[in-house]
Structure formats: C-alpha cells, structure tokens
Amino acid sequence: RDRPRAAAHEYGRAGEVLPGDPIIASRLARSALSSAAPPEPVIQSLRRALETNPSHAPLHALLGRALLAADQPDQALLSLREVMRINPFDPTPHCEIARVGETEPERKRASDACTLLGGR
C-alpha cells in the first residue's frame, strides 16, 4: 500500500521466523529495494534463501538488483546470468545486463533480448 519501508521492516521480521523462505525473501527484497533501503541485509536474506532454493530465478534476479544497488556489478552479473540460464524468457536480467554488461556485444545482445521480451 505504497509504504515499502514499512513493508520491508515487516518482511524482515517474518524472515527471522522463516529464514530462507523464498517468498518472504523476495517480498523483503522488492520492498527494500523500492524504498532505497541499504542493500546489504537484502543481499544476506536472498543468499540465505538461495541456499535452499538454488534454482529459484526470481531470487537470483532480485539478488542481481540488490548487488547493483550495492555497487557490486561483477557479482550482480553472475546472478543475472544465472537467471537467464534458468529462465531465458524473463526480460529483467536482459534489461539489467544491457546497462551493466562487461562488453558492448554483451550489452547489445541483452538490449535486443530486453526489447524482444517486452522489457524496459
């Protein structure tokens, strides 16, 4: 209800009760990232959830976004590429790599895929 910081706080509390739950970790990440909260707790929560859910593409996508917010583009690219391996039809990682890819050809391929898949 347009209160992402409060939502992040509550999802953080829920994450203490159910650490590693992918739904709680995802909601915590979305709300915290949209409120410009520090990304480090989000990164920890997502990594904990990925320990028991290593093929959960949304967790990897959110981890990539959180790592970008934490100014860790090399680590973010690893997570974003993992999303593409798991679900190549998700436009999000393509759109992010279009911005931060390591080479111009990689950014161009990602930009084309982002557009083709309906991303922004």
Rosetta constraint file for C-alpha pairs under 8 A:
AtomPair CA 3 CA 7 HARMONIC 6.23 0.50
AtomPair CA 4 CA 8 HARMONIC 5.96 0.50
AtomPair CA 4 CA 31 HARMONIC 4.65 0.50
AtomPair CA 4 CA 32 HARMONIC 6.42 0.50
AtomPair CA 4 CA 34 HARMONIC 6.46 0.50
AtomPair CA 4 CA 35 HARMONIC 5.43 0.50
AtomPair CA 5 CA 9 HARMONIC 6.30 0.50
AtomPair CA 5 CA 31 HARMONIC 6.55 0.50
AtomPair CA 5 CA 32 HARMONIC 6.14 0.50
AtomPair CA 5 CA 35 HARMONIC 5.41 0.50
AtomPair CA 5 CA 37 HARMONIC 7.29 0.50
AtomPair CA 6 CA 10 HARMONIC 6.37 0.50
AtomPair CA 7 CA 11 HARMONIC 6.06 0.50
AtomPair CA 7 CA 28 HARMONIC 7.37 0.50
AtomPair CA 7 CA 31 HARMONIC 6.15 0.50
AtomPair CA 7 CA 32 HARMONIC 7.86 0.50
AtomPair CA 8 CA 12 HARMONIC 5.92 0.50
AtomPair CA 8 CA 27 HARMONIC 7.63 0.50
AtomPair CA 8 CA 28 HARMONIC 5.01 0.50
AtomPair CA 8 CA 29 HARMONIC 7.45 0.50
AtomPair CA 8 CA 31 HARMONIC 5.16 0.50
AtomPair CA 8 CA 32 HARMONIC 5.10 0.50
AtomPair CA 9 CA 13 HARMONIC 6.42 0.50
AtomPair CA 9 CA 28 HARMONIC 7.90 0.50
AtomPair CA 10 CA 14 HARMONIC 6.28 0.50
AtomPair CA 11 CA 15 HARMONIC 6.00 0.50
AtomPair CA 11 CA 24 HARMONIC 6.16 0.50
AtomPair CA 11 CA 25 HARMONIC 7.60 0.50
AtomPair CA 11 CA 27 HARMONIC 6.83 0.50
AtomPair CA 11 CA 28 HARMONIC 5.08 0.50
AtomPair CA 12 CA 16 HARMONIC 6.51 0.50
AtomPair CA 12 CA 28 HARMONIC 6.28 0.50
AtomPair CA 13 CA 17 HARMONIC 6.87 0.50
AtomPair CA 14 CA 18 HARMONIC 6.22 0.50
AtomPair CA 14 CA 19 HARMONIC 7.99 0.50
AtomPair CA 14 CA 24 HARMONIC 6.99 0.50
AtomPair CA 15 CA 19 HARMONIC 4.83 0.50
AtomPair CA 15 CA 20 HARMONIC 7.22 0.50
AtomPair CA 15 CA 21 HARMONIC 7.15 0.50
AtomPair CA 15 CA 24 HARMONIC 6.18 0.50
AtomPair CA 15 CA 25 HARMONIC 6.79 0.50
AtomPair CA 15 CA 45 HARMONIC 7.67 0.50
AtomPair CA 18 CA 24 HARMONIC 7.98 0.50
AtomPair CA 19 CA 45 HARMONIC 7.61 0.50
AtomPair CA 19 CA 48 HARMONIC 7.16 0.50
AtomPair CA 19 CA 49 HARMONIC 7.11 0.50
AtomPair CA 20 CA 25 HARMONIC 6.96 0.50
AtomPair CA 20 CA 45 HARMONIC 7.04 0.50
AtomPair CA 20 CA 46 HARMONIC 7.62 0.50
AtomPair CA 20 CA 48 HARMONIC 5.16 0.50
AtomPair CA 20 CA 49 HARMONIC 3.68 0.50
AtomPair CA 20 CA 50 HARMONIC 7.26 0.50
AtomPair CA 20 CA 51 HARMONIC 7.50 0.50
AtomPair CA 20 CA 52 HARMONIC 6.83 0.50
AtomPair CA 21 CA 25 HARMONIC 6.09 0.50
AtomPair CA 21 CA 49 HARMONIC 5.75 0.50
AtomPair CA 22 CA 26 HARMONIC 5.94 0.50
AtomPair CA 22 CA 46 HARMONIC 7.78 0.50
AtomPair CA 22 CA 49 HARMONIC 5.44 0.50
AtomPair CA 22 CA 50 HARMONIC 7.63 0.50
AtomPair CA 22 CA 53 HARMONIC 7.18 0.50
AtomPair CA 22 CA 56 HARMONIC 7.86 0.50
AtomPair CA 22 CA 59 HARMONIC 7.03 0.50
AtomPair CA 23 CA 27 HARMONIC 6.18 0.50
AtomPair CA 24 CA 28 HARMONIC 5.98 0.50
AtomPair CA 25 CA 29 HARMONIC 6.08 0.50
AtomPair CA 25 CA 42 HARMONIC 7.76 0.50
AtomPair CA 25 CA 45 HARMONIC 5.90 0.50
AtomPair CA 25 CA 46 HARMONIC 5.74 0.50
AtomPair CA 25 CA 49 HARMONIC 6.60 0.50
AtomPair CA 25 CA 59 HARMONIC 7.68 0.50
AtomPair CA 26 CA 30 HARMONIC 6.16 0.50
AtomPair CA 26 CA 46 HARMONIC 7.35 0.50
AtomPair CA 26 CA 58 HARMONIC 7.29 0.50
AtomPair CA 26 CA 59 HARMONIC 6.20 0.50
AtomPair CA 26 CA 62 HARMONIC 7.12 0.50
AtomPair CA 27 CA 31 HARMONIC 6.08 0.50
AtomPair CA 28 CA 32 HARMONIC 5.90 0.50
AtomPair CA 28 CA 42 HARMONIC 7.04 0.50
AtomPair CA 29 CA 33 HARMONIC 5.82 0.50
AtomPair CA 29 CA 42 HARMONIC 5.49 0.50
AtomPair CA 29 CA 46 HARMONIC 7.58 0.50
AtomPair CA 29 CA 62 HARMONIC 6.60 0.50
AtomPair CA 29 CA 66 HARMONIC 7.66 0.50
AtomPair CA 30 CA 34 HARMONIC 6.11 0.50
AtomPair CA 30 CA 62 HARMONIC 7.39 0.50
AtomPair CA 31 CA 35 HARMONIC 6.25 0.50
AtomPair CA 32 CA 36 HARMONIC 6.32 0.50
AtomPair CA 32 CA 37 HARMONIC 5.22 0.50
AtomPair CA 32 CA 38 HARMONIC 7.69 0.50
AtomPair CA 32 CA 39 HARMONIC 7.54 0.50
AtomPair CA 32 CA 42 HARMONIC 7.24 0.50
AtomPair CA 33 CA 37 HARMONIC 6.11 0.50
AtomPair CA 33 CA 38 HARMONIC 7.99 0.50
AtomPair CA 33 CA 39 HARMONIC 7.04 0.50
AtomPair CA 33 CA 66 HARMONIC 6.98 0.50
AtomPair CA 38 CA 42 HARMONIC 7.79 0.50
AtomPair CA 38 CA 70 HARMONIC 7.84 0.50
AtomPair CA 39 CA 43 HARMONIC 6.13 0.50
AtomPair CA 39 CA 66 HARMONIC 5.54 0.50
AtomPair CA 39 CA 67 HARMONIC 7.32 0.50
AtomPair CA 39 CA 69 HARMONIC 6.40 0.50
AtomPair CA 39 CA 70 HARMONIC 5.85 0.50
AtomPair CA 40 CA 44 HARMONIC 6.33 0.50
AtomPair CA 40 CA 66 HARMONIC 7.83 0.50
AtomPair CA 40 CA 70 HARMONIC 7.14 0.50
AtomPair CA 41 CA 45 HARMONIC 6.19 0.50
AtomPair CA 42 CA 46 HARMONIC 6.11 0.50
AtomPair CA 42 CA 63 HARMONIC 7.90 0.50
AtomPair CA 42 CA 66 HARMONIC 6.87 0.50
AtomPair CA 43 CA 47 HARMONIC 6.09 0.50
AtomPair CA 43 CA 63 HARMONIC 6.10 0.50
AtomPair CA 43 CA 66 HARMONIC 6.20 0.50
AtomPair CA 43 CA 67 HARMONIC 7.05 0.50
AtomPair CA 44 CA 48 HARMONIC 6.15 0.50
AtomPair CA 45 CA 49 HARMONIC 6.28 0.50
AtomPair CA 46 CA 50 HARMONIC 6.10 0.50
AtomPair CA 46 CA 59 HARMONIC 6.24 0.50
AtomPair CA 46 CA 60 HARMONIC 7.88 0.50
AtomPair CA 46 CA 62 HARMONIC 7.73 0.50
AtomPair CA 46 CA 63 HARMONIC 6.19 0.50
AtomPair CA 47 CA 51 HARMONIC 6.37 0.50
AtomPair CA 47 CA 63 HARMONIC 7.63 0.50
AtomPair CA 48 CA 52 HARMONIC 7.47 0.50
AtomPair CA 49 CA 53 HARMONIC 6.08 0.50
AtomPair CA 49 CA 59 HARMONIC 7.65 0.50
AtomPair CA 50 CA 54 HARMONIC 4.68 0.50
AtomPair CA 50 CA 55 HARMONIC 7.66 0.50
AtomPair CA 50 CA 56 HARMONIC 7.23 0.50
AtomPair CA 50 CA 59 HARMONIC 6.85 0.50
AtomPair CA 50 CA 60 HARMONIC 7.74 0.50
AtomPair CA 55 CA 86 HARMONIC 6.79 0.50
AtomPair CA 56 CA 60 HARMONIC 6.80 0.50
AtomPair CA 57 CA 61 HARMONIC 6.21 0.50
AtomPair CA 57 CA 82 HARMONIC 7.61 0.50
AtomPair CA 57 CA 83 HARMONIC 5.05 0.50
AtomPair CA 57 CA 86 HARMONIC 6.17 0.50
AtomPair CA 57 CA 87 HARMONIC 6.71 0.50
AtomPair CA 58 CA 62 HARMONIC 6.11 0.50
AtomPair CA 58 CA 83 HARMONIC 7.46 0.50
AtomPair CA 59 CA 63 HARMONIC 6.02 0.50
AtomPair CA 60 CA 64 HARMONIC 6.14 0.50
AtomPair CA 60 CA 79 HARMONIC 5.24 0.50
AtomPair CA 60 CA 80 HARMONIC 6.58 0.50
AtomPair CA 60 CA 82 HARMONIC 6.83 0.50
AtomPair CA 60 CA 83 HARMONIC 5.84 0.50
AtomPair CA 61 CA 65 HARMONIC 6.44 0.50
AtomPair CA 61 CA 79 HARMONIC 6.54 0.50
AtomPair CA 61 CA 80 HARMONIC 5.75 0.50
AtomPair CA 61 CA 83 HARMONIC 6.00 0.50
AtomPair CA 61 CA 92 HARMONIC 7.25 0.50
AtomPair CA 61 CA 93 HARMONIC 6.43 0.50
AtomPair CA 62 CA 66 HARMONIC 6.10 0.50
AtomPair CA 63 CA 67 HARMONIC 5.99 0.50
AtomPair CA 63 CA 76 HARMONIC 7.05 0.50
AtomPair CA 63 CA 79 HARMONIC 6.52 0.50
AtomPair CA 64 CA 68 HARMONIC 6.20 0.50
AtomPair CA 64 CA 75 HARMONIC 7.46 0.50
AtomPair CA 64 CA 76 HARMONIC 4.19 0.50
AtomPair CA 64 CA 77 HARMONIC 6.68 0.50
AtomPair CA 64 CA 78 HARMONIC 7.69 0.50
AtomPair CA 64 CA 79 HARMONIC 5.12 0.50
AtomPair CA 64 CA 80 HARMONIC 5.47 0.50
AtomPair CA 65 CA 69 HARMONIC 6.24 0.50
AtomPair CA 65 CA 76 HARMONIC 6.88 0.50
AtomPair CA 66 CA 70 HARMONIC 6.20 0.50
AtomPair CA 66 CA 76 HARMONIC 7.75 0.50
AtomPair CA 67 CA 71 HARMONIC 6.25 0.50
AtomPair CA 67 CA 72 HARMONIC 5.15 0.50
AtomPair CA 67 CA 73 HARMONIC 6.56 0.50
AtomPair CA 67 CA 75 HARMONIC 6.63 0.50
AtomPair CA 67 CA 76 HARMONIC 5.04 0.50
AtomPair CA 68 CA 72 HARMONIC 5.45 0.50
AtomPair CA 68 CA 73 HARMONIC 5.35 0.50
AtomPair CA 68 CA 76 HARMONIC 5.79 0.50
AtomPair CA 72 CA 76 HARMONIC 6.16 0.50
AtomPair CA 73 CA 77 HARMONIC 6.03 0.50
AtomPair CA 73 CA 100 HARMONIC 7.05 0.50
AtomPair CA 74 CA 78 HARMONIC 6.72 0.50
AtomPair CA 75 CA 79 HARMONIC 6.67 0.50
AtomPair CA 76 CA 80 HARMONIC 6.14 0.50
AtomPair CA 77 CA 81 HARMONIC 5.92 0.50
AtomPair CA 77 CA 97 HARMONIC 7.00 0.50
AtomPair CA 77 CA 100 HARMONIC 7.85 0.50
AtomPair CA 77 CA 101 HARMONIC 7.24 0.50
AtomPair CA 78 CA 82 HARMONIC 6.24 0.50
AtomPair CA 79 CA 83 HARMONIC 6.43 0.50
AtomPair CA 80 CA 84 HARMONIC 6.49 0.50
AtomPair CA 80 CA 93 HARMONIC 5.03 0.50
AtomPair CA 80 CA 94 HARMONIC 7.80 0.50
AtomPair CA 80 CA 96 HARMONIC 7.71 0.50
AtomPair CA 80 CA 97 HARMONIC 7.28 0.50
AtomPair CA 81 CA 85 HARMONIC 6.28 0.50
AtomPair CA 81 CA 93 HARMONIC 7.11 0.50
AtomPair CA 82 CA 86 HARMONIC 6.25 0.50
AtomPair CA 83 CA 87 HARMONIC 5.77 0.50
AtomPair CA 83 CA 88 HARMONIC 7.12 0.50
AtomPair CA 83 CA 90 HARMONIC 7.85 0.50
AtomPair CA 83 CA 93 HARMONIC 6.63 0.50
AtomPair CA 84 CA 88 HARMONIC 4.32 0.50
AtomPair CA 84 CA 89 HARMONIC 7.48 0.50
AtomPair CA 84 CA 90 HARMONIC 7.22 0.50
AtomPair CA 84 CA 93 HARMONIC 6.59 0.50
AtomPair CA 84 CA 94 HARMONIC 7.56 0.50
AtomPair CA 89 CA 117 HARMONIC 6.76 0.50
AtomPair CA 90 CA 94 HARMONIC 7.64 0.50
AtomPair CA 90 CA 117 HARMONIC 7.28 0.50
AtomPair CA 91 CA 95 HARMONIC 6.13 0.50
AtomPair CA 91 CA 113 HARMONIC 7.14 0.50
AtomPair CA 91 CA 114 HARMONIC 5.09 0.50
AtomPair CA 91 CA 115 HARMONIC 7.97 0.50
AtomPair CA 91 CA 117 HARMONIC 5.42 0.50
AtomPair CA 91 CA 118 HARMONIC 6.69 0.50
AtomPair CA 91 CA 119 HARMONIC 5.15 0.50
AtomPair CA 92 CA 96 HARMONIC 6.26 0.50
AtomPair CA 92 CA 114 HARMONIC 7.27 0.50
AtomPair CA 92 CA 119 HARMONIC 6.60 0.50
AtomPair CA 93 CA 97 HARMONIC 6.01 0.50
AtomPair CA 94 CA 98 HARMONIC 6.07 0.50
AtomPair CA 94 CA 110 HARMONIC 4.61 0.50
AtomPair CA 94 CA 111 HARMONIC 6.51 0.50
AtomPair CA 94 CA 113 HARMONIC 6.15 0.50
AtomPair CA 94 CA 114 HARMONIC 5.10 0.50
AtomPair CA 95 CA 99 HARMONIC 6.80 0.50
AtomPair CA 95 CA 110 HARMONIC 6.32 0.50
AtomPair CA 95 CA 111 HARMONIC 6.02 0.50
AtomPair CA 95 CA 113 HARMONIC 7.78 0.50
AtomPair CA 95 CA 114 HARMONIC 4.93 0.50
AtomPair CA 95 CA 119 HARMONIC 6.47 0.50
AtomPair CA 95 CA 120 HARMONIC 6.71 0.50
AtomPair CA 96 CA 100 HARMONIC 6.41 0.50
AtomPair CA 96 CA 101 HARMONIC 7.94 0.50
AtomPair CA 97 CA 101 HARMONIC 4.66 0.50
AtomPair CA 97 CA 106 HARMONIC 7.63 0.50
AtomPair CA 97 CA 107 HARMONIC 6.04 0.50
AtomPair CA 97 CA 110 HARMONIC 5.93 0.50
AtomPair CA 97 CA 111 HARMONIC 7.70 0.50
AtomPair CA 98 CA 106 HARMONIC 7.33 0.50
AtomPair CA 98 CA 107 HARMONIC 4.15 0.50
AtomPair CA 98 CA 108 HARMONIC 6.45 0.50
AtomPair CA 98 CA 109 HARMONIC 7.59 0.50
AtomPair CA 98 CA 110 HARMONIC 4.85 0.50
AtomPair CA 98 CA 111 HARMONIC 4.76 0.50
AtomPair CA 98 CA 114 HARMONIC 7.74 0.50
AtomPair CA 99 CA 107 HARMONIC 6.61 0.50
AtomPair CA 100 CA 107 HARMONIC 7.19 0.50
AtomPair CA 101 CA 106 HARMONIC 5.89 0.50
AtomPair CA 101 CA 107 HARMONIC 5.09 0.50
AtomPair CA 102 CA 106 HARMONIC 6.81 0.50
AtomPair CA 102 CA 107 HARMONIC 7.39 0.50
AtomPair CA 103 CA 107 HARMONIC 6.26 0.50
AtomPair CA 104 CA 108 HARMONIC 6.05 0.50
AtomPair CA 105 CA 109 HARMONIC 6.13 0.50
AtomPair CA 106 CA 110 HARMONIC 6.10 0.50
AtomPair CA 107 CA 111 HARMONIC 5.95 0.50
AtomPair CA 108 CA 112 HARMONIC 6.16 0.50
AtomPair CA 109 CA 113 HARMONIC 6.21 0.50
AtomPair CA 110 CA 114 HARMONIC 5.94 0.50
AtomPair CA 111 CA 115 HARMONIC 6.24 0.50
AtomPair CA 112 CA 116 HARMONIC 6.09 0.50
AtomPair CA 113 CA 117 HARMONIC 5.94 0.50
AtomPair CA 114 CA 118 HARMONIC 6.28 0.50
AtomPair CA 114 CA 119 HARMONIC 4.93 0.50
AtomPair CA 114 CA 120 HARMONIC 6.92 0.50
AtomPair CA 115 CA 119 HARMONIC 5.53 0.50
AtomPair CA 115 CA 120 HARMONIC 6.93 0.50
